[in-house]
Amino acid sequence: MKTGWIDTHAHIFEREDIVEVKKNAIAHGVTKICAILGSLNEVEAAFELAGDDDFFDFAIGVHPGSVKHIDMQELNEMMAYAKSPKVKFIGEIGLDYYWDESYKDLQKEIFVHQIQVANELNLPISIHMRDSSDDVYDILKKYPVNRKGIAHCFTEDVKSARRFVDMGYYIGVGGIVTFKNGENVQNLVTNLPETVLLTETDSPYLTPHPFRGKKNQPAYVSYVGKEIAKLKDMNDEAVQALIYENYRRLTHE
């Protein structure tokens, strides 16, 4: 079975040419993209442009950095779309204390609300955490997610990662794993079980080597996968099959 590469986290429906994104991805052996939809405009665009295309899965959620700029009406309208079988995650959701710590309580409130939506819809979550992993961990302990999910673009140490793995979460590996100074993420890949790893790009951000400095795109998830293959001493096809099965297990059980 040819499984191809999977990009489990890409922001592509706000301003990208989806036809070109898909064409480039296929040329690099990608067979699945999970698009992250963080606003009602993105949700509507995604369903209009790719609602009947199995190449794309969707995740719907409000990023912690956006919670000040969205009202509950828009959030509820977004979540109404999450009942579609196209939607595989609620996300990306979580906490971000890197840029602004002045509204932590609001971030936590919206995070918990979206966890509750995920449980109502029986969906896993895609988690954003930046300088906030302790609080994210505490919230997940207090408000367990039935289907668990992905710790997206995880960059902390192995000990921290294992806290989330022990709770049943997968670890999203992005372009940082290809950086010369990406030892922290390389250590995660080396030391964590392959059964908890997932590949992503976080397009248009965090472009992997050798394209650093350019806008990221889902096609480049192949470079993330190839780096995982090197670190795990596996061939590319084995990593593709591994990631395919990890993603299938998370999104279909």
Phi, psi and chi 1 to 4 in degrees:
 res  aa     phi    psi   chi1   chi2   chi3   chi4
   1 MET       -  126.8  177.8  175.4   61.0      -
   2 LYS   -87.3  116.6 -178.7  171.9  174.2   55.7
   3 THR  -100.4  -34.8   52.4      -      -      -
   4 GLY    72.2 -179.7      -      -      -      -
   5 TRP   -86.6  152.1  -59.2  111.6      -      -
   6 ILE  -125.5  128.3  -61.1  177.4      -      -
   7 ASP  -100.0  108.2 -175.9   -5.8      -      -
   8 THR   -87.0    2.3   63.7      -      -      -
   9 HIS  -160.9  102.6 -164.8  108.8      -      -
  10 ALA  -144.6  136.6      -      -      -      -
  11 HIS   -99.6  100.3  -58.1  -91.7      -      -
  12 ILE  -133.4   -4.9   52.6  175.2      -      -
  13 PHE  -104.2   12.1  -83.1   98.7      -      -
  14 GLU   -89.2  -40.9 -173.6  174.5   24.9      -
  15 ARG  -151.2    9.9   55.7 -171.3  175.2  -86.0
  16 GLU   -89.2  157.7  -58.0  -69.0  -12.5      -
  17 ASP   -84.1  101.6 -179.3  -17.9      -      -
  18 ILE   -65.1  -35.1  -61.9  -54.5      -      -
  19 VAL   -60.8  -44.0  173.4      -      -      -
  20 GLU   -70.0  -39.7 -167.6   68.6   16.7      -
  21 VAL   -58.3  -47.4  165.7      -      -      -
  22 LYS   -65.8  -43.9  179.9  178.1  177.2  179.2
  23 LYS   -58.5  -47.0  177.5 -177.6  175.4 -178.0
  24 ASN   -65.8  -38.8  -68.4  -17.5      -      -
  25 ALA   -63.5  -46.8      -      -      -      -
  26 ILE   -60.7  -38.9  -69.5  172.4      -      -
  27 ALA   -62.5  -23.1      -      -      -      -
  28 HIS  -100.9   12.7  -77.3   77.5      -      -
  29 GLY    84.5   14.6      -      -      -      -
  30 VAL   -82.7  136.3  177.4      -      -      -
  31 THR  -120.0   -5.4   54.3      -      -      -
  32 LYS  -155.8  136.4  175.2   72.2   71.5  175.8
  33 ILE  -127.9  130.1  -61.7  169.6      -      -
  34 CYS   -99.8  111.7 -175.8      -      -      -
  35 ALA   -88.4  131.1      -      -      -      -
  36 ILE   -90.0  124.8  -54.0  -59.7      -      -
  37 LEU  -117.9  110.5  -49.0  174.6      -      -
  38 GLY  -109.0    5.5      -      -      -      -
  39 SER  -148.8  163.7   69.0      -      -      -
  40 LEU   -63.4  -37.2 -175.4   57.2      -      -
  41 ASN   -60.8  -42.9  -74.3  -19.7      -      -
  42 GLU   -65.7  -42.0  -77.0 -175.3  -69.2      -
  43 VAL   -59.5  -49.1  171.5      -      -      -
  44 GLU   -62.9  -41.0  -68.1  172.7  -17.8      -
  45 ALA   -63.4  -43.1      -      -      -      -
  46 ALA   -63.1  -45.8      -      -      -      -
  47 PHE   -67.5  -32.6  -86.0   87.9      -      -
  48 GLU   -71.8  -42.6  178.2 -178.4   -8.8      -
  49 LEU   -87.7  -27.5  -65.0  170.0      -      -
  50 ALA  -142.8   19.0      -      -      -      -
  51 GLY   -64.0  -21.2      -      -      -      -
  52 ASP  -114.1   18.0   58.9   -6.7      -      -
  53 ASP  -109.7  113.0 -172.0  -15.8      -      -
  54 ASP   -68.2  -11.6  -70.5  -21.0      -      -
  55 PHE   -63.9  -27.7 -169.9   81.5      -      -
  56 PHE  -109.3  132.8  -62.8   98.0      -      -
  57 ASP  -105.7  163.1  -71.8  -16.6      -      -
  58 PHE  -124.0  150.5  -61.7  152.2      -      -
  59 ALA  -128.2  133.0      -      -      -      -
  60 ILE  -119.7  129.0  -64.7  176.7      -      -
  61 GLY  -179.9  163.5      -      -      -      -
  62 VAL  -101.6  119.3  177.4      -      -      -
  63 HIS   -61.5  144.1 -174.9  -74.3      -      -
  64 PRO   -58.7  -29.1   17.6  -31.7      -      -
  65 GLY   -72.7   -9.6      -      -      -      -
  66 SER  -107.9   -0.6  -59.3      -      -      -
  67 VAL   -66.8  -23.9  -63.2      -      -      -
  68 LYS   -73.0  -17.9  -70.1 -169.2  -62.9 -174.9
  69 HIS  -111.4   12.0  -50.6  -63.8      -      -
  70 ILE  -130.9  142.8 -166.4  165.5      -      -
  71 ASP  -103.5  168.7   57.6   35.2      -      -
  72 MET   -66.0  -28.0  -71.3  -54.5  -64.4      -
  73 GLN   -63.6  -47.3  179.3  178.2  -16.8      -
  74 GLU   -64.3  -42.0 -179.9  174.8   -4.4      -
  75 LEU   -58.4  -45.2  176.1   56.8      -      -
  76 ASN   -65.5  -38.1  -69.6  -22.7      -      -
  77 GLU   -65.2  -39.3  -71.4 -177.5   32.2      -
  78 MET   -61.3  -46.7  -70.3  169.4   60.0      -
  79 MET   -69.2  -21.1  -68.8  -54.2  171.7      -
  80 ALA   -61.6  -33.2      -      -      -      -
  81 TYR   -71.4  -21.7  -77.0   87.3      -      -
  82 ALA   -68.8   -8.6      -      -      -      -
  83 LYS   -75.9  -13.3  -62.6  174.8 -176.4  178.0
  84 SER   -69.4  143.1  165.9      -      -      -
  85 PRO   -64.7  -13.3   17.4  -28.4      -      -
  86 LYS   -67.1  -25.1  -73.9  -73.4  -66.8 -178.7
  87 VAL   -89.4  118.5  178.0      -      -      -
  88 LYS  -103.6  -16.6  -56.1  -58.2 -176.6 -176.2
  89 PHE  -144.5  155.9  -59.7   91.0      -      -
  90 ILE   -95.7  117.8  -61.0  -62.0      -      -
  91 GLY   168.0  165.8      -      -      -      -
  92 GLU   -90.9  138.0   68.9 -173.5  -82.4      -
  93 ILE  -130.7  161.4   63.8  175.7      -      -
  94 GLY   148.7 -143.1      -      -      -      -
  95 LEU  -136.8  141.3  -55.6  174.6      -      -
  96 ASP  -138.7  110.9 -170.6  -40.1      -      -
  97 TYR  -105.0    5.6  -60.6  161.2      -      -
  98 TYR   -70.1  -47.4  179.5   78.3      -      -
  99 TRP   -87.7  -36.9  -64.9  107.8      -      -
 100 ASP  -157.5  116.7 -173.5  -10.7      -      -
 101 GLU   -98.1    7.6  -64.3 -172.0   64.2      -
 102 SER   -76.9  -11.5   67.1      -      -      -
 103 TYR  -132.5   43.3   58.8  107.1      -      -
 104 LYS   -58.1  -42.1  -76.5 -176.0  177.7 -178.7
 105 ASP   -62.7  -39.7  -70.9  -15.9      -      -
 106 LEU   -67.5  -42.1  179.3   59.9      -      -
 107 GLN   -56.6  -46.6  -71.7 -167.4   43.0      -
 108 LYS   -63.2  -42.2  -68.1  176.5 -178.2  178.1
 109 GLU   -60.6  -46.3  176.5 -173.7  -21.2      -
 110 ILE   -72.2  -34.5  -59.8  -59.6      -      -
 111 PHE   -59.4  -51.2 -175.8   26.2      -      -
 112 VAL   -61.8  -41.5  170.7      -      -      -
 113 HIS   -59.0  -42.9  174.1   76.2      -      -
 114 GLN   -73.6  -29.5  -67.8 -176.5  100.3      -
 115 ILE   -60.8  -43.6  -73.5  172.4      -      -
 116 GLN   -63.1  -39.1  -67.8  167.7  -20.2      -
 117 VAL   -62.6  -44.1  171.5      -      -      -
 118 ALA   -57.5  -42.8      -      -      -      -
 119 ASN   -68.9  -36.9  -76.3  -21.5      -      -
 120 GLU   -63.0  -36.3  -71.1  168.9    6.1      -
 121 LEU   -94.7   -0.5  -61.7  176.6      -      -
 122 ASN    56.7   50.2 -165.7   33.4      -      -
 123 LEU  -119.3  149.1  -70.3  171.3      -      -
 124 PRO   -74.0  172.8   26.6  -31.4      -      -
 125 ILE  -120.8  155.5   64.8  173.8      -      -
 126 SER  -111.6  117.7  179.9      -      -      -
 127 ILE  -102.8  130.7  -50.2  166.5      -      -
 128 HIS  -101.2  127.1  174.4  102.5      -      -
 129 MET  -141.8  125.8   60.9 -178.6  101.3      -
 130 ARG  -138.1  119.1 -167.1  168.7 -174.1 -170.7
 131 ASP    53.7   34.1  -68.7   -3.7      -      -
 132 SER  -147.7   15.3   60.3      -      -      -
 133 SER   -64.1  -32.9   63.5      -      -      -
 134 ASP   -64.5  -44.5  -72.5  -16.6      -      -
 135 ASP   -68.5  -38.7  -79.0   -2.1      -      -
 136 VAL   -60.5  -45.8  168.5      -      -      -
 137 TYR   -59.7  -45.8  179.4   80.5      -      -
 138 ASP   -62.0  -40.4  -70.5  -16.7      -      -
 139 ILE   -66.6  -40.8  -73.9  173.6      -      -
 140 LEU   -67.0  -30.5  -65.9  176.0      -      -
 141 LYS   -70.4  -39.9  -68.7  -69.9  -75.1 -173.9
 142 LYS   -77.6  -34.4 -173.4  174.2 -178.9  179.7
 143 TYR  -124.5   77.5  -58.6   95.7      -      -
 144 PRO   -62.0  141.4  -19.7   31.5      -      -
 145 VAL   -94.3  123.8 -179.5      -      -      -
 146 ASN   -59.9  -42.8  -63.6  -20.8      -      -
 147 ARG   -99.4    6.0  -70.0  -86.5  -56.0  -81.1
 148 LYS    58.6 -135.3  -52.7  -52.2  178.8 -175.4
 149 GLY   155.0 -153.3      -      -      -      -
 150 ILE  -117.1  133.1  -53.5  174.1      -      -
 151 ALA   -85.1   95.3      -      -      -      -
 152 HIS   -67.4  135.9  142.2   67.3      -      -
 153 CYS    47.6   51.9 -165.1      -      -      -
 154 PHE   -72.7  133.2 -162.5   85.0      -      -
 155 THR  -130.0    5.1   56.7      -      -      -
 156 GLU   -84.5 -174.4  -63.9 -167.1    5.4      -
 157 ASP   -79.4  173.9   61.1   22.3      -      -
 158 VAL   -62.8  -39.4  174.0      -      -      -
 159 LYS   -60.8  -43.9 -178.7  178.1  178.5 -179.0
 160 SER   -64.9  -42.6  179.2      -      -      -
 161 ALA   -60.5  -39.5      -      -      -      -
 162 ARG   -65.1  -27.1  -75.9 -169.9  172.2  131.5
 163 ARG   -58.6  -43.1  -66.6 -167.7  -59.5  172.3
 164 PHE   -77.9  -37.2  -66.2   95.9      -      -
 165 VAL   -60.9  -41.3  169.5      -      -      -
 166 ASP   -64.6  -23.7  -70.9  -14.5      -      -
 167 MET   -82.9   -9.6  -67.6  175.5   71.4      -
 168 GLY   107.3   10.6      -      -      -      -
 169 TYR   -92.0  150.8  -73.5   86.3      -      -
 170 TYR   -91.6  160.0  -67.9   73.2      -      -
 171 ILE  -113.0  121.0  -59.0  -63.0      -      -
 172 GLY   -84.1  125.5      -      -      -      -
 173 VAL  -110.4  124.4  179.0      -      -      -
 174 GLY  -116.8 -160.3      -      -      -      -
 175 GLY   -61.8  -21.4      -      -      -      -
 176 ILE   -58.0  -27.6  -65.8  172.3      -      -
 177 VAL   -62.6  -19.2   75.0      -      -      -
 178 THR   -94.1   -5.2   69.2      -      -      -
 179 PHE   -76.7  150.1  -64.1  178.3      -      -
 180 LYS   -62.7  -32.6  -72.1 -176.3  177.9  179.2
 181 ASN  -100.3   25.4   61.9  -13.4      -      -
 182 GLY   -96.4   32.5      -      -      -      -
 183 GLU   -58.9  -33.0  -65.2   92.4  -13.9      -
 184 ASN   -62.2  -44.2   53.9  -25.5      -      -
 185 VAL   -75.0  -35.5  178.3      -      -      -
 186 GLN   -60.3  -39.0  -67.1  159.0   10.3      -
 187 ASN   -64.8  -35.6  -73.0  -23.0      -      -
 188 LEU   -61.4  -47.4  -66.9  175.3      -      -
 189 VAL   -62.6  -41.5  171.9      -      -      -
 190 THR   -67.6  -38.5  -58.4      -      -      -
 191 ASN   -99.8  -17.5  -71.0  -76.4      -      -
 192 LEU   -91.9  152.8  -66.2  175.8      -      -
 193 PRO   -61.8  141.6  -16.0   27.0      -      -
 194 GLU   -64.0  -19.6   58.0  -95.9   26.9      -
 195 THR   -73.3   -4.6   51.8      -      -      -
 196 VAL  -114.8    6.3  -57.1      -      -      -
 197 LEU   -95.0  141.2  -59.8  177.9      -      -
 198 LEU  -135.5  148.5  -71.8  166.4      -      -
 199 THR   -98.6  148.6   47.8      -      -      -
 200 GLU  -156.9  167.8   63.1  169.0   84.1      -
 201 THR  -115.5  -30.3   60.5      -      -      -
 202 ASP    58.1   30.6 -159.5   21.2      -      -
 203 SER   -49.6  139.9  -60.4      -      -      -
 204 PRO   -93.9   20.9   34.6  -36.1      -      -
 205 TYR  -102.3  170.9  -43.8  107.1      -      -
 206 LEU    52.5   49.1  -63.4  175.9      -      -
 207 THR   -63.5  131.3  -50.9      -      -      -
 208 PRO   -75.2  160.9   27.4  -34.9      -      -
 209 HIS   -62.5  137.5  177.0   80.1      -      -
 210 PRO  -100.5   24.5   36.5  -35.9      -      -
 211 PHE  -108.3   12.6  -58.3  102.0      -      -
 212 ARG   -54.7  137.8  -69.8 -171.3   72.4  177.8
 213 GLY    99.4  -16.2      -      -      -      -
 214 LYS  -103.6  164.4  -61.6 -179.5 -179.8 -179.7
 215 LYS   -69.4  134.1 -175.9  168.5   67.0  173.7
 216 ASN   -74.3  156.8 -156.1    0.1      -      -
 217 GLN  -151.0  157.8   57.5  176.9  -58.0      -
 218 PRO   -56.4  -28.0  -30.3   38.1      -      -
 219 ALA   -53.5  -32.6      -      -      -      -
 220 TYR   -78.2   -2.7  -62.8  158.1      -      -
 221 VAL   -62.3  -22.6   77.0      -      -      -
 222 SER   -61.2  -33.7   55.9      -      -      -
 223 TYR   -72.3  -33.1  -66.6   86.2      -      -
 224 VAL   -64.3  -47.2  175.2      -      -      -
 225 GLY   -61.7  -41.0      -      -      -      -
 226 LYS   -65.2  -34.2  -70.3  174.6 -175.6  -66.6
 227 GLU   -69.1  -39.5 -171.5   63.6   27.7      -
 228 ILE   -60.0  -41.4  -69.3  174.1      -      -
 229 ALA   -58.4  -43.5      -      -      -      -
 230 LYS   -63.2  -46.4  -68.8  178.1 -173.9  176.6
 231 LEU   -68.2  -31.8  -68.1  167.1      -      -
 232 LYS   -94.2    0.4  -75.0  -66.4 -166.4 -174.7
 233 ASP    54.8   49.8 -165.5   22.4      -      -
 234 MET  -124.8  160.6  -59.5  168.3   67.6      -
 235 ASN   -85.9  165.2   61.9   46.4      -      -
 236 ASP   -59.3  -41.2  -69.0   -4.5      -      -
 237 GLU   -64.3  -36.5  -68.5   74.7   17.9      -
 238 ALA   -67.0  -38.8      -      -      -      -
 239 VAL   -68.6  -40.6  173.1      -      -      -
 240 GLN   -57.4  -46.5  -70.8  176.3   -9.0      -
 241 ALA   -64.3  -39.0      -      -      -      -
 242 LEU   -62.7  -50.9  166.6   73.2      -      -
 243 ILE   -64.2  -40.0  -60.6  -60.1      -      -
 244 TYR   -57.7  -46.4  178.3   90.6      -      -
 245 GLU   -69.4  -39.2  177.3   56.8   25.2      -
 246 ASN   -61.3  -43.9  -69.5   -8.6      -      -
 247 TYR   -67.2  -42.9 -174.6   76.3      -      -
 248 ARG   -60.8  -43.5 -173.9 -152.5   61.5   78.5
 249 ARG   -61.6  -42.2 -170.3 -173.2  -41.9  118.2
 250 LEU   -71.2  -38.9  176.8   57.1      -      -
 251 THR   -93.3  -10.8   57.5      -      -      -
 252 HIS  -119.8  -10.5  -71.2   84.0      -      -
 253 GLU   -82.5      -  -71.2 -173.1   -7.8      -
